[in-house]
Amino acid sequence: MISFVDNSRFQVINQVRRRFFIFDRSLTIILSLILFLGCLAVFSAGMDFPGRFEGHVRNIAVGIAVMWVAAMVPPQTLMRLAVPIYLVGVALLVAVALFGLIKNGARRWINIGFIIQPSEIMKLALPLMLAWYFQKREGMIRWRDFLFAGILLAIPVGLILRQPDLGTSLLVTSAGFFVIFLAGLSWRLIIGLIIAGLASLPLMWTLMHDYQRNRIMTLLDPTSDPLGKGFHIIQSTIAIGSGGLIGKGWLNGTQSHLEFIPERTTDFIFAVFSEEFGLLGNGVLLVLYLMLIGRGLIIAANAPTLFARLLAGALTLSIFTYVFVNMGMVSGILPVVGVPLPFVSYGGTAFVTLSLGVGTLMSIQRHRKLVQT
């Protein structure tokens, strides 16, 4: 009787553990440390914005809930949903182009009972679709499959560029390209694409919007308009440099609290973090990001199917793109394109998208273990 009761209790505990304690331990620890540093930065940067830190905490809570739900969904279910999600995402982008809402000169949103930004959906829908396609072609992938994958990538990217939204189009392009690259795209073709891209730069320049040309010219010489278009880059690089080795201390950043740094709780929060925690703080943050990316690549390498490997690899490298572009943008080595720093910047939509990505990584790892068991 006692043995039966103990066995039943063990089964109940095991069921609870499987349903609620599903996060990958390594990812959870790394992500928790990044979120902690992000909370410190947002609290300091948002002192002059009532409710900003509280909103950031709410975003974290929502992100964790989204991550938990994503971790519960098996990769097989994601594979079945890949095509419908992609088609819905493209349909919404077309709807945005036809009758989307215009804010600040850009048509990026649509009201479907509530306001959404469909381009955010494509950050996950595109790698899902491409991973599904290559899974279906496993063992017989030919050059024409890469061509078709390029078309699947070009359709949403073209619609996003038309809005215009250079930052999101860059992130969506990178997410799709990573799937194509990991599926076996040859280096010869990659080099050819790079040469073709460089050759097309004059044409691309003529097709750019004025504000996009201004961003590139400002990157090359921000001092040409120090109080206008170059203000962002100049002030952010001053803040980063003034942090020195150990920083000025938490809550003691002068550039941020004297309001020299624009968008200091969102796109330029790395400048605030650098000023207050210095080179050592930046080193810690970079190591944590490298650990997060490394863990994601390990999950991708150990995934049981081609679909899971491609999806996990693309999602992981997309986080790398976020980090690289944001830090490069704030440091003055890349144009300002409005890309947040993952799990550090304040913001709801990007936070949920990133949480979905990490939750999917956890799902791939969790269900691999369940299959092996």
Helices and strands as residue ranges (DSSP letters): H 2-20, H 25-45, H 52-72, H 75-99, E 101-103, E 106-111, E 115-116, H 118-136, H 143-161, H 166-182, H 187-199, H 201-207, H 210-220, G 222-224, H 231-242, H 254-257, H 269-302, H 306-331, H 348-372
